[in-house]
Amino acid sequence: MVLVAPLPGDSDRVVDLNRAEAARLQRLGEGAPELLAKALVPPSLQALLESGPRAVQRARVALAYAEKWHRRGDLPSVVAPARAEVTLCPCLPAPKGVRRADGTGALPPVRSAEMPLAQRPQPTLAAVGGFEGILGHCLAVEDPFGVTLGAWLETELDFSDRLEMQFGEHRQAMPMEVWADLDAPNLAPGELWLLPAPRFRPLPGLKEGGVVTLRTAFEELTLTLEAGGLHPTVQ
């Protein structure tokens, strides 16, 4: 598992932030750059969060270095592979804890987007705790078997954006400003807070095995409803 971020100058590529930092340190003449990079920009989001604000800043520097390298035209694929060649995992596969909007806490398993949902999706966002409060947000869907998380952590959420849910030609959208004034709890680094799920109406025609797409400005997530996953929605 490696920590990647979208390459700003090419949406079809991602940057291995640990490798980018190792390349930067090597160019600066640092001894044992790969070993040092592992300590400064750990190859997982959880380890990065636990390393503190300096590690997060180092990761941003590594990304900027890769983008500058890309503009020169010779950024190697070992540092920035094609997005199609990378299997994206949940942004935080093993959170320190999960807090729900109603105040209850739990540690449900984190599921990948390839695992079918057991009920109609109620999409929301999950806030991810860092050393200085909330570091960012990712897409999230909870069902009885766990929490499905998106792959990307958005560190500068635009509350003027929308969360969209689509099945076939049917599309619904909810403005993210509904979350703009929420009082966030104090989160430990690597802890999740599930924001209140908007009240989306049931999507017309959604059947077992139906494919639902969740979309924001920073991610598109495709989910499947498993057989037996259609249960009445009570609001």
N, C-alpha and C positions, 0 to 999 in steps of 0.2 A: 504494500500500500504506500502511495506517495501523496504528497500535498500538492495539488495543482490549482491554477487559476487561469481564467481565459486570457489569452494573449490580446491586449488592447488593439493592436494593429491588424489582427487577423482572427476573425471569429471562428475559423476552422481549425485553430490550433490552441493548445493549452500549454502552460509553462510549469515544468517541474521546479517548484520554488527552491527545494533543497539543492538540486543540481545547478540551478542558476546561481545560487549563493556560493557554491563550491567553485564554480567557474570564475566568479567575481573575485573571490579570495585568492585564487591561484594567480589571476592577473595582477593582483596587488602584491604578490610575492610572499604570501603567508605560507608558513610551513604546515604540512598536513591539512590542506584545505578541505578535503572531504570530511575528515574527522571534526574539524572546527565547524564546518557548515552544519553538520548533524546536531551540534550543540546549539548553534545560533538560530537556525531555521529547521526545526525538527520536521521529519517527513510525515507528520499527521497533524490534523487540526487539534485534536485533544492535547497532544504533547506541546503544540505551539501555545495553546491557551494556558497551560500549566507553567510555561516558561516566562510568562509575564509580558508587559507592554513592550519591552525592548525587542522581544522575539517577533511580535506582530509588526513592529516598525521595520525590523530587518527583512521580514517577508515582503513588505511593500517596496523596500529598496531593491530586493532581488527581482521583483516583477518589473520595476522601472528599468533595471539594468538589462533584463531580457528584451524589453520593448526597444530600448536604444540599440541593442545588438540586432534586433529584427530590422530596424530602419536602415542599418548598414547592408542588409541583404544577405548575411551569412550566418544567421542563427541556426545551429544544428538541430536535427530532429531529436537527438538524445536529450536536449534541454527542453525543446518545445515540440512534442510529437503532435501529429494530427489528432483532432478530437475523436475522429472515427476509430482510431486505433486504441483508445483508452476506454476502459470499462469504468463508468462513474458509479461510485458507491454513495450511500447516505453521507451527508457532510459530517455527521458526528455519530459513528456506528455504536459507540458505547458511552452515552452521556453519564455524567455523575448523578443525575437525577432528573425527573420530569415533574414540573408543577403544572397543574391544570388551571384553567381560568376560574374554576370555582374554589380554588385554594387547596384542593387535595393534592397530595404528592404521591408519586409512585415511581417504579422503575420498570416500565413495560419494555419488552424487546423492541429494538429498532428494526424495521423491515425495509427491504429494498423495494424500489418501484416495480420490479419484476414479479413480486409476490402479489397475488390477487387480493382484493379487498373483500371482507366478509359482509359488508353492508354498503348502502349508498354513501358515496363520499361526502363528507362535510369538511371541505378544505379550509385551512387557516394558515397562519404563520407561527413559527416557533422562534422566540427570542433566545439567543445564545449568550450565556454569561461569560464575561472576561474579567480581568483584574480591575478594570475601571468601569464596571457596570456592564451594560449590554454591548457586546461587540458587533452583533449583526443579527440578521433574520434569515430564515430559510423556509421553504414551503413545507407544510406538515398536514397529515391526515391521520386521525386516530380511529381505530376500530377495535372490536373486542380482543383482537390478537396482538395488538401493538401499535406502534406509531411509524408511519411511513414518512421519511424525510427526503426532501430534495437534495441534490448533490451540491448546490451552490450556496454559499453564505454571502449575503448582500450586506456589506458593512455600512453603506450609506443609503438606507431605505428612503425612497421618494414616496411620501404619503399622498401625493397627487396621482400616483399610479393606481391601477386597478388589478384585482384578482379575478380572473375569468375562468369559468368552467364550461366545457363544451362536450356535447355528445352528438355526433352527426352534424346536422344543420342547426341544432338547438344550442343556443349560447346564452349564458347569463354572466353578469359582471357585477362586482361589488367594489366601491371605492375604498382604498386603503385608509382614507381619512377617518374611517370609523375607529381606527386604532390609535389615532394621533395623540389623544389626550389621556390614554390609559396610564395609571400609576403602576409602574413596574416594580415587582418585588426585588429584593436584593438577591442576586444570583451568584453562586459560586462559579469560578471558571469551569466551563464544560457542562454547566447545568442548563436545562431547557425550561422555558416557560411557554406553554401553549396558549396563544391568544384566543379570546372567545371566537368561536366559529360563526361566520355570518349565516343568516337564515336564507340560504339558497332554496328556491322552490325545487321540487323533484323534477328531474329532466324528463320530458315526454319521450316515451318509447324506449327508455332504458331497460334492457333485458339482461338476464344472466349471460355473462361473457361479454357484455358491452364494454367498449373502450371509451374512457373519459379522459379528456385532456385538461390539465390545469395550466394556466398561463399567467405570467407576470412579465414585467420588463426584463427581469434578470434570469428567468428560467421557464422552461416548458416541460411539464411532467406528464407522462402517459401512464394511466392506471387501468386495470381490468377488474371487473366485478365478477367474482367467482360464482360458480353454480350454487344455488341456494342462498345467494347473498342479497336477495330482494326481500326486505322486511318493511312493514309500514313505517312511515316517518311521522312521529307525533310532535307537534310544536304548540 
